[in-house]
Amino acid sequence: MTGQEFARFQAATMAHLSFSLTLACPLRCAHCMVATVSPRDADSASLPVTVARRFAAEMPAVAAMGISRISFTGGEPFVAREQLSILSDAAARAGIGCTVVTACHWAKTPSIAARTLAAFPALDRWHVSTDVFHRDPLDPVF
C-alpha cells in the first residue's frame, strides 16, 4: 500500500463507526472471532434498547462530526432486531449509510429473507458472512 493509499484508508476509517449490537448468535462457527453466547441470553449480552435510543438521538451530531457510514455487527445483529432497527433508522434519517454483517441464519426461505430485507430499509449494504458453516441455513435462499 502506498502512502497515498494508506492516507485514503485512514480518512475512510475516521468516517466509519461500528456497533457490535450483541454477543448472541445461534451459530457456533469455528472461524468466528467473537465469543458468542446463546440467543436465549441475548438480553444480557446485547446493547440495551434504552442505550440504543440514546445513541439514536445523537445521530445528527454524529453525522455533523463527519461519520458517513455505520456498520452493525455482533454476534449476529439480527438477534438484536429492535436495537438494529432503532439505530439504523436514526442513522439513515441523519444521512449516514448503514451496513450490516450477518450470517443470514434467519433467511430460511426466500419469503422470510424478503420480509427481513423489507423490514430494515435503512440498511443499504448487506455483508453476508458465508462459508461451509453457513451452507445449510443459506441453501434455500442462495
VEXKOLLO-127452 format. One line per field, with one value per residue: residue number from 0; chain; x, y, z of N, C-alpha, C, O in turn. Coordinates in steps of 0.02 Angstrom, whole numbers. Layout:
N
n NUM | ... .
chain A | ... .
n.X X | ... .
n.Y Y | ... .
n.Z Z | ... .
ca.X X | ... .
ca.Y Y | ... .
ca.Z Z | ... .
c.X X | ... .
c.Y Y | ... .
c.Z Z | ... .
o.X X | ... .
o.Y Y | ... .
o.Z Z | ... .
This chain:
142
n 0 | 1 | 2 | 3 | 4 | 5 | 6 | 7 | 8 | 9 | 10 | 11 | 12 | 13 | 14 | 15 | 16 | 17 | 18 | 19 | 20 | 21 | 22 | 23 | 24 | 25 | 26 | 27 | 28 | 29 | 30 | 31 | 32 | 33 | 34 | 35 | 36 | 37 | 38 | 39 | 40 | 41 | 42 | 43 | 44 | 45 | 46 | 47 | 48 | 49 | 50 | 51 | 52 | 53 | 54 | 55 | 56 | 57 | 58 | 59 | 60 | 61 | 62 | 63 | 64 | 65 | 66 | 67 | 68 | 69 | 70 | 71 | 72 | 73 | 74 | 75 | 76 | 77 | 78 | 79 | 80 | 81 | 82 | 83 | 84 | 85 | 86 | 87 | 88 | 89 | 90 | 91 | 92 | 93 | 94 | 95 | 96 | 97 | 98 | 99 | 100 | 101 | 102 | 103 | 104 | 105 | 106 | 107 | 108 | 109 | 110 | 111 | 112 | 113 | 114 | 115 | 116 | 117 | 118 | 119 | 120 | 121 | 122 | 123 | 124 | 125 | 126 | 127 | 128 | 129 | 130 | 131 | 132 | 133 | 134 | 135 | 136 | 137 | 138 | 139 | 140 | 141 .
chain A | A | A | A | A | A | A | A | A | A | A | A | A | A | A | A | A | A | A | A | A | A | A | A | A | A | A | A | A | A | A | A | A | A | A | A | A | A | A | A | A | A | A | A | A | A | A | A | A | A | A | A | A | A | A | A | A | A | A | A | A | A | A | A | A | A | A | A | A | A | A | A | A | A | A | A | A | A | A | A | A | A | A | A | A | A | A | A | A | A | A | A | A | A | A | A | A | A | A | A | A | A | A | A | A | A | A | A | A | A | A | A | A | A | A | A | A | A | A | A | A | A | A | A | A | A | A | A | A | A | A | A | A | A | A | A | A | A | A | A | A | A .
n.X 42 | 31 | 89 | -5 | -120 | -134 | -161 | -287 | -360 | -351 | -423 | -550 | -581 | -595 | -717 | -807 | -909 | -932 | -1048 | -1060 | -1189 | -1232 | -1179 | -1236 | -1277 | -1350 | -1274 | -1124 | -990 | -833 | -736 | -765 | -726 | -785 | -831 | -967 | -1133 | -1278 | -1433 | -1540 | -1487 | -1481 | -1533 | -1454 | -1334 | -1333 | -1336 | -1422 | -1593 | -1631 | -1510 | -1480 | -1580 | -1539 | -1414 | -1465 | -1532 | -1427 | -1378 | -1389 | -1290 | -1179 | -1169 | -1140 | -1013 | -942 | -956 | -997 | -1039 | -1107 | -1076 | -1156 | -1131 | -1102 | -1077 | -1229 | -1313 | -1451 | -1509 | -1528 | -1640 | -1727 | -1642 | -1557 | -1647 | -1689 | -1566 | -1516 | -1619 | -1620 | -1491 | -1496 | -1594 | -1517 | -1432 | -1330 | -1249 | -1289 | -1226 | -1242 | -1176 | -1201 | -1242 | -1349 | -1436 | -1569 | -1631 | -1719 | -1809 | -1848 | -1956 | -1956 | -1830 | -1850 | -1948 | -1875 | -1774 | -1857 | -1905 | -1802 | -1765 | -1670 | -1546 | -1421 | -1317 | -1273 | -1178 | -1139 | -1093 | -1021 | -987 | -932 | -992 | -1108 | -1184 | -1300 | -1408 | -1417 | -1439 | -1577 | -1604 | -1497 .
n.Y -58 | 107 | 265 | 365 | 288 | 230 | 344 | 379 | 267 | 282 | 403 | 361 | 269 | 353 | 407 | 311 | 215 | 84 | -30 | -155 | -249 | -358 | -503 | -619 | -764 | -883 | -976 | -1077 | -1052 | -1110 | -1026 | -900 | -745 | -692 | -718 | -794 | -802 | -898 | -865 | -862 | -797 | -669 | -545 | -508 | -501 | -405 | -239 | -127 | -79 | 47 | 115 | 106 | 190 | 311 | 329 | 336 | 458 | 542 | 537 | 642 | 732 | 649 | 629 | 761 | 769 | 708 | 571 | 452 | 324 | 182 | 26 | -124 | -254 | -411 | -544 | -600 | -480 | -480 | -543 | -446 | -365 | -256 | -155 | -143 | -94 | 29 | 102 | 97 | 157 | 287 | 329 | 327 | 427 | 535 | 544 | 452 | 312 | 137 | -19 | -195 | -340 | -504 | -676 | -729 | -825 | -819 | -820 | -925 | -958 | -895 | -803 | -767 | -709 | -600 | -528 | -492 | -411 | -307 | -258 | -186 | -55 | 46 | -10 | -10 | -81 | -248 | -365 | -525 | -656 | -799 | -971 | -1143 | -1171 | -1100 | -1149 | -1239 | -1160 | -1059 | -1118 | -1131 | -1001 | -949 .
n.Z 0 | -45 | 21 | -6 | -32 | 94 | 170 | 117 | 158 | 299 | 313 | 271 | 372 | 480 | 458 | 482 | 586 | 702 | 770 | 887 | 914 | 990 | 1082 | 1059 | 963 | 853 | 790 | 790 | 736 | 687 | 637 | 686 | 761 | 872 | 1037 | 1059 | 1133 | 1180 | 1094 | 1184 | 1290 | 1248 | 1293 | 1404 | 1342 | 1246 | 1173 | 1272 | 1242 | 1284 | 1283 | 1148 | 1098 | 1154 | 1090 | 959 | 960 | 953 | 825 | 723 | 769 | 763 | 625 | 590 | 637 | 540 | 517 | 401 | 377 | 458 | 531 | 577 | 684 | 768 | 875 | 806 | 724 | 697 | 802 | 891 | 848 | 874 | 924 | 813 | 717 | 775 | 782 | 648 | 574 | 631 | 598 | 457 | 436 | 474 | 371 | 362 | 296 | 308 | 355 | 373 | 450 | 430 | 462 | 404 | 459 | 480 | 358 | 305 | 203 | 38 | 50 | 186 | 193 | 106 | 177 | 290 | 233 | 186 | 306 | 358 | 296 | 305 | 301 | 190 | 139 | 136 | 212 | 192 | 289 | 244 | 228 | 238 | 360 | 360 | 260 | 259 | 320 | 223 | 98 | 47 | 5 | -71 .
ca.X 0 | 70 | 73 | -67 | -173 | -142 | -195 | -358 | -387 | -359 | -478 | -613 | -597 | -616 | -786 | -844 | -921 | -957 | -1084 | -1070 | -1253 | -1243 | -1132 | -1277 | -1281 | -1374 | -1225 | -1062 | -942 | -764 | -695 | -788 | -681 | -825 | -851 | -1039 | -1175 | -1341 | -1485 | -1583 | -1455 | -1471 | -1548 | -1397 | -1273 | -1346 | -1342 | -1490 | -1635 | -1628 | -1447 | -1488 | -1620 | -1496 | -1368 | -1504 | -1546 | -1365 | -1356 | -1375 | -1225 | -1128 | -1162 | -1107 | -941 | -910 | -968 | -1039 | -1062 | -1107 | -1084 | -1185 | -1105 | -1118 | -1128 | -1274 | -1352 | -1523 | -1532 | -1546 | -1677 | -1754 | -1586 | -1535 | -1696 | -1685 | -1504 | -1509 | -1668 | -1596 | -1431 | -1518 | -1626 | -1464 | -1391 | -1275 | -1260 | -1289 | -1205 | -1250 | -1138 | -1245 | -1233 | -1413 | -1468 | -1641 | -1656 | -1736 | -1844 | -1846 | -2006 | -1932 | -1775 | -1879 | -1981 | -1823 | -1746 | -1905 | -1913 | -1743 | -1750 | -1613 | -1484 | -1409 | -1265 | -1279 | -1119 | -1159 | -1038 | -1040 | -935 | -963 | -1031 | -1171 | -1214 | -1368 | -1459 | -1422 | -1455 | -1642 | -1607 | -1445 .
ca.Y 0 | 169 | 315 | 398 | 239 | 224 | 405 | 373 | 216 | 313 | 452 | 323 | 239 | 406 | 424 | 248 | 195 | 16 | -50 | -226 | -246 | -414 | -559 | -679 | -791 | -952 | -1019 | -1088 | -1060 | -1119 | -970 | -836 | -714 | -667 | -769 | -783 | -836 | -921 | -813 | -858 | -750 | -608 | -485 | -490 | -496 | -357 | -168 | -114 | -39 | 117 | 143 | 114 | 251 | 369 | 337 | 356 | 529 | 579 | 526 | 704 | 758 | 603 | 647 | 826 | 758 | 679 | 500 | 442 | 255 | 143 | -46 | -159 | -322 | -446 | -594 | -594 | -420 | -491 | -565 | -382 | -332 | -190 | -108 | -133 | -51 | 96 | 136 | 105 | 208 | 353 | 345 | 344 | 493 | 584 | 543 | 405 | 247 | 83 | -86 | -248 | -401 | -556 | -744 | -744 | -885 | -804 | -823 | -996 | -963 | -831 | -755 | -741 | -664 | -539 | -490 | -462 | -355 | -253 | -231 | -145 | -15 | 91 | -46 | -4 | -130 | -310 | -408 | -592 | -699 | -866 | -1022 | -1209 | -1172 | -1066 | -1176 | -1264 | -1107 | -1016 | -1154 | -1116 | -933 | -938 .
ca.Z 0 | -48 | 72 | -25 | -21 | 166 | 193 | 98 | 203 | 364 | 308 | 268 | 437 | 525 | 442 | 489 | 655 | 705 | 831 | 899 | 948 | 1035 | 1081 | 1048 | 895 | 854 | 758 | 826 | 682 | 710 | 615 | 713 | 810 | 928 | 1085 | 1062 | 1182 | 1152 | 1086 | 1244 | 1335 | 1209 | 1332 | 1445 | 1301 | 1192 | 1189 | 1296 | 1198 | 1308 | 1260 | 1076 | 1088 | 1170 | 1033 | 900 | 966 | 939 | 756 | 686 | 791 | 737 | 554 | 586 | 651 | 481 | 509 | 343 | 374 | 519 | 521 | 633 | 688 | 830 | 867 | 749 | 737 | 693 | 868 | 924 | 794 | 893 | 926 | 744 | 685 | 806 | 763 | 576 | 553 | 652 | 559 | 389 | 439 | 482 | 311 | 371 | 266 | 357 | 335 | 423 | 438 | 455 | 437 | 370 | 487 | 479 | 289 | 294 | 139 | 3 | 76 | 251 | 177 | 77 | 232 | 332 | 195 | 184 | 374 | 375 | 236 | 316 | 287 | 118 | 121 | 173 | 206 | 212 | 309 | 221 | 219 | 246 | 421 | 348 | 199 | 268 | 327 | 164 | 36 | 17 | -20 | -121 .
c.X 45 | 49 | 7 | -128 | -187 | -178 | -269 | -393 | -400 | -417 | -545 | -631 | -617 | -688 | -833 | -848 | -949 | -990 | -1086 | -1132 | -1263 | -1186 | -1170 | -1277 | -1306 | -1325 | -1162 | -1007 | -870 | -720 | -710 | -741 | -718 | -843 | -925 | -1072 | -1240 | -1391 | -1531 | -1552 | -1445 | -1484 | -1489 | -1333 | -1280 | -1347 | -1413 | -1528 | -1633 | -1565 | -1450 | -1528 | -1580 | -1446 | -1404 | -1518 | -1486 | -1341 | -1346 | -1307 | -1168 | -1115 | -1125 | -1033 | -905 | -919 | -1017 | -1065 | -1056 | -1116 | -1111 | -1162 | -1129 | -1059 | -1166 | -1320 | -1427 | -1551 | -1556 | -1584 | -1702 | -1699 | -1561 | -1583 | -1692 | -1624 | -1498 | -1559 | -1645 | -1535 | -1451 | -1552 | -1574 | -1417 | -1331 | -1294 | -1252 | -1273 | -1220 | -1207 | -1177 | -1227 | -1297 | -1446 | -1544 | -1671 | -1672 | -1772 | -1837 | -1897 | -1986 | -1875 | -1802 | -1913 | -1929 | -1790 | -1792 | -1914 | -1857 | -1722 | -1689 | -1546 | -1473 | -1352 | -1272 | -1217 | -1138 | -1097 | -1058 | -978 | -969 | -1006 | -1101 | -1210 | -1286 | -1420 | -1468 | -1444 | -1524 | -1644 | -1558 | -1436 .
c.Y 62 | 215 | 349 | 351 | 231 | 285 | 404 | 322 | 246 | 363 | 416 | 294 | 292 | 427 | 364 | 229 | 125 | 3 | -126 | -230 | -300 | -464 | -624 | -699 | -863 | -1002 | -1026 | -1102 | -1062 | -1059 | -904 | -810 | -688 | -726 | -760 | -823 | -856 | -864 | -808 | -811 | -681 | -545 | -462 | -479 | -446 | -286 | -156 | -67 | 34 | 151 | 153 | 178 | 314 | 382 | 361 | 431 | 572 | 573 | 591 | 734 | 715 | 618 | 713 | 821 | 725 | 604 | 490 | 370 | 223 | 70 | -76 | -232 | -354 | -491 | -584 | -535 | -430 | -526 | -504 | -339 | -263 | -138 | -92 | -85 | 21 | 134 | 147 | 157 | 278 | 375 | 366 | 412 | 549 | 586 | 497 | 339 | 192 | 16 | -135 | -307 | -457 | -624 | -769 | -808 | -879 | -812 | -896 | -1008 | -896 | -780 | -727 | -692 | -597 | -496 | -457 | -403 | -295 | -220 | -185 | -102 | 31 | 57 | -45 | -49 | -190 | -352 | -475 | -633 | -770 | -909 | -1090 | -1212 | -1143 | -1098 | -1198 | -1209 | -1065 | -1052 | -1136 | -1048 | -923 | -1001 .
c.Z 0 | 9 | 58 | -15 | 54 | 194 | 176 | 143 | 272 | 364 | 307 | 336 | 488 | 514 | 451 | 563 | 654 | 773 | 833 | 943 | 1000 | 1030 | 1068 | 974 | 899 | 823 | 801 | 774 | 709 | 693 | 650 | 767 | 871 | 972 | 1098 | 1117 | 1148 | 1145 | 1146 | 1296 | 1303 | 1250 | 1373 | 1405 | 1244 | 1219 | 1214 | 1249 | 1219 | 1285 | 1184 | 1060 | 1102 | 1114 | 971 | 902 | 949 | 866 | 716 | 705 | 766 | 663 | 547 | 600 | 593 | 473 | 452 | 336 | 442 | 500 | 585 | 630 | 753 | 847 | 802 | 761 | 734 | 755 | 908 | 873 | 813 | 894 | 855 | 708 | 710 | 779 | 688 | 549 | 570 | 611 | 488 | 387 | 443 | 421 | 314 | 338 | 318 | 326 | 391 | 401 | 471 | 425 | 403 | 396 | 482 | 410 | 270 | 227 | 103 | 30 | 143 | 238 | 150 | 131 | 277 | 297 | 195 | 252 | 395 | 316 | 244 | 303 | 212 | 94 | 167 | 160 | 235 | 227 | 290 | 212 | 230 | 309 | 410 | 290 | 209 | 277 | 264 | 101 | 7 | -18 | -78 | -160 .
o.X 91 | -2 | -33 | -180 | -245 | -221 | -310 | -450 | -454 | -457 | -593 | -690 | -654 | -717 | -891 | -798 | -987 | -963 | -1110 | -1129 | -1299 | -1150 | -1139 | -1276 | -1285 | -1333 | -1150 | -982 | -851 | -673 | -672 | -719 | -686 | -869 | -945 | -1044 | -1254 | -1391 | -1560 | -1588 | -1405 | -1449 | -1474 | -1284 | -1239 | -1357 | -1461 | -1499 | -1633 | -1565 | -1424 | -1510 | -1586 | -1437 | -1378 | -1516 | -1492 | -1289 | -1298 | -1271 | -1114 | -1058 | -1084 | -994 | -845 | -891 | -1072 | -1108 | -1009 | -1158 | -1092 | -1173 | -1172 | -1001 | -1138 | -1363 | -1464 | -1612 | -1598 | -1563 | -1698 | -1708 | -1546 | -1560 | -1691 | -1630 | -1477 | -1541 | -1650 | -1530 | -1427 | -1540 | -1586 | -1369 | -1285 | -1347 | -1214 | -1303 | -1212 | -1203 | -1186 | -1200 | -1298 | -1481 | -1579 | -1732 | -1641 | -1766 | -1822 | -1882 | -1996 | -1871 | -1778 | -1906 | -1939 | -1780 | -1770 | -1929 | -1862 | -1668 | -1660 | -1495 | -1510 | -1340 | -1277 | -1205 | -1151 | -1055 | -1106 | -925 | -1030 | -1052 | -1147 | -1265 | -1329 | -1471 | -1523 | -1465 | -1529 | -1682 | -1576 | -1394 .
o.Y 67 | 205 | 362 | 373 | 226 | 278 | 424 | 333 | 236 | 364 | 439 | 294 | 277 | 461 | 365 | 227 | 107 | 22 | -158 | -216 | -290 | -467 | -678 | -656 | -900 | -1062 | -984 | -1158 | -1020 | -1044 | -856 | -846 | -665 | -777 | -723 | -871 | -834 | -818 | -755 | -787 | -641 | -495 | -402 | -452 | -444 | -273 | -174 | -21 | 79 | 211 | 203 | 215 | 364 | 439 | 403 | 464 | 631 | 600 | 595 | 759 | 740 | 620 | 720 | 864 | 715 | 575 | 518 | 357 | 235 | 54 | -57 | -266 | -327 | -476 | -563 | -538 | -393 | -536 | -510 | -283 | -216 | -82 | -34 | -40 | 68 | 191 | 200 | 196 | 324 | 433 | 416 | 451 | 604 | 624 | 504 | 312 | 198 | -4 | -118 | -323 | -458 | -628 | -824 | -842 | -930 | -812 | -924 | -1061 | -845 | -721 | -667 | -640 | -544 | -435 | -400 | -351 | -239 | -160 | -150 | -112 | 53 | 90 | -77 | -53 | -184 | -372 | -482 | -643 | -798 | -886 | -1093 | -1253 | -1159 | -1075 | -1178 | -1210 | -1039 | -1019 | -1128 | -1038 | -893 | -1003 .
o.Z 40 | 41 | 103 | 9 | 75 | 238 | 217 | 164 | 301 | 412 | 339 | 355 | 535 | 555 | 430 | 598 | 609 | 825 | 786 | 1003 | 1049 | 981 | 1065 | 930 | 943 | 830 | 845 | 769 | 749 | 728 | 644 | 811 | 919 | 949 | 1143 | 1144 | 1092 | 1186 | 1158 | 1341 | 1327 | 1242 | 1377 | 1431 | 1198 | 1278 | 1179 | 1221 | 1177 | 1269 | 1158 | 1014 | 1067 | 1093 | 934 | 850 | 933 | 849 | 678 | 662 | 748 | 640 | 502 | 578 | 595 | 426 | 453 | 294 | 480 | 458 | 640 | 580 | 787 | 835 | 751 | 805 | 766 | 760 | 952 | 858 | 773 | 869 | 840 | 671 | 671 | 757 | 666 | 505 | 530 | 592 | 462 | 340 | 418 | 419 | 274 | 352 | 365 | 276 | 450 | 342 | 532 | 370 | 376 | 358 | 481 | 403 | 225 | 198 | 135 | 32 | 156 | 270 | 170 | 130 | 298 | 327 | 205 | 256 | 445 | 288 | 194 | 294 | 175 | 33 | 228 | 103 | 294 | 184 | 317 | 190 | 231 | 312 | 447 | 273 | 170 | 243 | 253 | 53 | -54 | -65 | -128 | -205 .
